[in-house]
Amino acid sequence: MSDHLNPALLSVLADGELSPAQLAATNEHLAQCASCTSNALFQSLLKSATAKAGQRYAPPAQSQDRLARLAKEQSSLLELSTLRESPHPLRALGIAGWAAAAALLLACGSIIVFERDAHQAAIISSESAALVTEACDQHIATLAGNAPPQVISTDRHTVKPWFQGRIPFSFNLPENLPADTRLEGADLTYLHNQPAALLLYSIGKHRVSVFVLQRTSGDSNGAVSAEHAGFHVSSFSTHDLDVVAVSDIDPIRLSGLVTVIEQSQDGVRK
Amino acid sequence: MTLLPWKRAVRSSGPQTSAFEALAMPLLPSLYNVAFWLSRNAADAEDLVQETFLKALRGFSSFEPGSNFKAWIFRILRNTFLTSRTGLAAQRTLSLEDELTGENEGPALYPEAAIDRQTPEMNLMLLSDRAALQAAMETLAPSLLEVILLADVEELKYKEIAAVLDVPIGTVMSRIARARAGLRAALQASMNPSKPTGTSREVRA
């Protein structure tokens, strides 16, 4: 089974969004795997069936007329207000000119003094914020979807080998987990536009999503603990990996799990 | 540089607003369809589309000519839905049901149905029932339903969907794959009611 194409890839294939290289590799596999060909066909049929079934509701005729009238009325009102609010051109030009000159002067001064530091800080901060947002978003989608993970197992010796050949890196899973913590399974996902291992844990009734992805930049974010949209986010980086954990469990228990995962990475560190 | 710049300004705002009608009116059926799927009733769908039109018209000056109008207006529709009464209620219902589902299922949070063993014939049978597929779509969570409507029904590209939902393309891919897995599980459950997969869920306000 480990040689089969994963459903996420087949889904992208059905949408015609694979890159030429991915498409060539996928076609090569499909040419010799009946099971994956059947799954690819199903994804494609499901897409076209959903397209038809999804076109279910048409607006009533009176609603169309009303909205068309509304669009016309609002367009006219907007044109009128544009006419009234247009300032005297010369005065507006003068004010705008002075404002632009002042802004330019201020901006130039600020840029010269702070450019380097601010730029560097902004890049790191925005990358970190984007990663946290995306991880939270995927965690919410996982909760909302309630779909089974691609590999369902509480055994780390089943979950870790499942990723062989699916992701271009390796990682370790801890043998001893904190009390009331359990490995539920894992998914292959995409984070920051790169393949990532999504490890699904539960702590009591709370679910935890742990994203493991390959480090692409040299700058380390170090251990980060943050809150986003009511979720707690805890992360750490090793030489090769970035790991981000998201959950609504209290931060202490979340960091307990993250710590044992971090300790287990010693074996794969360079 | 010109003698009467205000005339030029008025002239450029005229075609802009009539251009709005030309761009928006053909999308009305699509907007209404998606609005109905999300809000689940005709009155709310009409309100949603009307509010979307008004917001789009007010913000039309910020729309860049030549960029994707369809993605732009669907983004407004989606944001309007999320802040609407039905949108907020749907989000609340979802989080409550997550809690309940977790309690009922006990320690095993996922069903044992990860590996597909369907034959091509079975797959065709699953997809031939349009009503069953629509019922399966109704069981999807709003975040998965909207992505499947944008991808399959509206035929938006991943890049456009990412712009509508304001999420990275990787998230779009992941959500679409999850939505399709959910649809498949719900269809299989409808074929074999005695063997629940547990992946589908009623999400109603």
Chai-1 contact restraints between the chains, C-beta under 6 A:
chainA,res_idxA,chainB,res_idxB,connection_type,confidence,min_distance_angstrom,max_distance_angstrom,comment,restraint_id
A,P7,B,A177,contact,1.0,0.0,6.0,A-B,restraint_1
A,A8,B,A177,contact,1.0,0.0,6.0,A-B,restraint_2
A,S11,B,I176,contact,1.0,0.0,6.0,A-B,restraint_3
A,S11,B,A177,contact,1.0,0.0,6.0,A-B,restraint_4
A,S11,B,R180,contact,1.0,0.0,6.0,A-B,restraint_5
A,V12,B,M173,contact,1.0,0.0,6.0,A-B,restraint_6
A,E17,B,Y158,contact,1.0,0.0,6.0,A-B,restraint_7
A,S38,B,P120,contact,1.0,0.0,6.0,A-B,restraint_8
A,F42,B,N123,contact,1.0,0.0,6.0,A-B,restraint_9
A,L45,B,L127,contact,1.0,0.0,6.0,A-B,restraint_10
A,L46,B,R180,contact,1.0,0.0,6.0,A-B,restraint_11
A,K47,B,D152,contact,1.0,0.0,6.0,A-B,restraint_12
A,A49,B,L127,contact,1.0,0.0,6.0,A-B,restraint_13
A,A49,B,L133,contact,1.0,0.0,6.0,A-B,restraint_14
A,T50,B,D152,contact,1.0,0.0,6.0,A-B,restraint_15
A,A51,B,D152,contact,1.0,0.0,6.0,A-B,restraint_16
A,A51,B,V153,contact,1.0,0.0,6.0,A-B,restraint_17
A,A53,B,R130,contact,1.0,0.0,6.0,A-B,restraint_18
A,A53,B,L133,contact,1.0,0.0,6.0,A-B,restraint_19
A,A53,B,Q134,contact,1.0,0.0,6.0,A-B,restraint_20
A,G54,B,L149,contact,1.0,0.0,6.0,A-B,restraint_21
A,G54,B,V153,contact,1.0,0.0,6.0,A-B,restraint_22
A,Q55,B,V153,contact,1.0,0.0,6.0,A-B,restraint_23
A,Y57,B,N33,contact,1.0,0.0,6.0,A-B,restraint_24
A,Y57,B,F36,contact,1.0,0.0,6.0,A-B,restraint_25
A,A58,B,P29,contact,1.0,0.0,6.0,A-B,restraint_26
A,P59,B,Y32,contact,1.0,0.0,6.0,A-B,restraint_27
A,S63,B,E46,contact,1.0,0.0,6.0,A-B,restraint_28
A,L67,B,F53,contact,1.0,0.0,6.0,A-B,restraint_29
A,A71,B,E21,contact,1.0,0.0,6.0,A-B,restraint_30
A,A71,B,F53,contact,1.0,0.0,6.0,A-B,restraint_31
A,Q74,B,L57,contact,1.0,0.0,6.0,A-B,restraint_32
A,S75,B,T17,contact,1.0,0.0,6.0,A-B,restraint_33
A,L78,B,T17,contact,1.0,0.0,6.0,A-B,restraint_34
A,E79,B,S13,contact,1.0,0.0,6.0,A-B,restraint_35
A,E79,B,T17,contact,1.0,0.0,6.0,A-B,restraint_36
A,T82,B,S13,contact,1.0,0.0,6.0,A-B,restraint_37
A,L83,B,V10,contact,1.0,0.0,6.0,A-B,restraint_38
A,S86,B,W6,contact,1.0,0.0,6.0,A-B,restraint_39
A,P89,B,P5,contact,1.0,0.0,6.0,A-B,restraint_40
A,P89,B,W6,contact,1.0,0.0,6.0,A-B,restraint_41
A,E134,B,P168,contact,1.0,0.0,6.0,A-B,restraint_42
A,D137,B,V167,contact,1.0,0.0,6.0,A-B,restraint_43
A,D137,B,T171,contact,1.0,0.0,6.0,A-B,restraint_44
A,A141,B,S143,contact,1.0,0.0,6.0,A-B,restraint_45
A,A141,B,R175,contact,1.0,0.0,6.0,A-B,restraint_46
A,L143,B,D98,contact,1.0,0.0,6.0,A-B,restraint_47
A,A144,B,A141,contact,1.0,0.0,6.0,A-B,restraint_48
A,A144,B,S143,contact,1.0,0.0,6.0,A-B,restraint_49
A,G145,B,L144,contact,1.0,0.0,6.0,A-B,restraint_50
A,G145,B,R178,contact,1.0,0.0,6.0,A-B,restraint_51
A,G145,B,G182,contact,1.0,0.0,6.0,A-B,restraint_52
A,N146,B,R201,contact,1.0,0.0,6.0,A-B,restraint_53
A,A147,B,R178,contact,1.0,0.0,6.0,A-B,restraint_54
A,A147,B,A181,contact,1.0,0.0,6.0,A-B,restraint_55
A,A147,B,G182,contact,1.0,0.0,6.0,A-B,restraint_56
A,A147,B,T199,contact,1.0,0.0,6.0,A-B,restraint_57
A,P148,B,Y110,contact,1.0,0.0,6.0,A-B,restraint_58
A,P148,B,P111,contact,1.0,0.0,6.0,A-B,restraint_59
A,P148,B,A113,contact,1.0,0.0,6.0,A-B,restraint_60
A,P148,B,A114,contact,1.0,0.0,6.0,A-B,restraint_61
A,P149,B,Y110,contact,1.0,0.0,6.0,A-B,restraint_62
A,I152,B,Y110,contact,1.0,0.0,6.0,A-B,restraint_63
A,I152,B,A114,contact,1.0,0.0,6.0,A-B,restraint_64
A,E184,B,L109,contact,1.0,0.0,6.0,A-B,restraint_65
A,G185,B,Y110,contact,1.0,0.0,6.0,A-B,restraint_66
A,T189,B,S174,contact,1.0,0.0,6.0,A-B,restraint_67
A,Y190,B,G170,contact,1.0,0.0,6.0,A-B,restraint_68
A,Y190,B,M173,contact,1.0,0.0,6.0,A-B,restraint_69
A,Y190,B,S174,contact,1.0,0.0,6.0,A-B,restraint_70
A,L191,B,G170,contact,1.0,0.0,6.0,A-B,restraint_71
A,N193,B,G170,contact,1.0,0.0,6.0,A-B,restraint_72
A,S202,B,L109,contact,1.0,0.0,6.0,A-B,restraint_73
A,K205,B,G102,contact,1.0,0.0,6.0,A-B,restraint_74
